[in-house]
C-alpha cells in the first residue's frame, strides 16, 4: 500500500482506525475485481466446455471470487504485520523458494 506512512501517522494521532481503511480497500478491490473476474470466468468457463447451466456457471464464479477475496485478505493481513512496506514481499519470496 502506497500510503503506509500516512496510515501510520493517522494511527499515531488516532484520527481513525486502520481497520476502516483495510475494509474500505477490500470493498473497492472487490468492486473492480468482480468485473474483471466475471470477464475471465465467461471466457474460461465456455472455452473449457463446462456444463451450460446458469447455476453451474455462478457456482464457478462464486468459487473464483471467494479465492480472490481470500488471497486479498491474506496479502493485506500479511503486509499489516510489518512496519515497512517492502518486508512482506521479501518474506513471501523467501517462503516460495523453500
C-alpha positions, 0 to 999 in steps of 0.5 A: 500500500502506497500510503503506509506512512500516512496510515501510520501517522493517522494511527499515531494521532488516532484520527481513525482506525486502520481497520476502516481503511483495510475494509474500505480497500477490500470493498473497492478491490472487490468492486473492480475485481468482480468485473474483471473476474466475471470477464475471465470466468465467461471466457474460461468457463465456455472455452473449457466446455463446462456444463451450460447451466446458469447455476453451474456457471455462478457456482464457478464464479462464486468459487473464483471470487471467494479465492480472490477475496481470500488471497486479498485478505491474506496479502493485506493481513500479511503486509499489516504485520510489518512496519515497512512496506517492502518486508512482506514481499521479501518474506513471501519470496523467501517462503516460495523458494523453500 
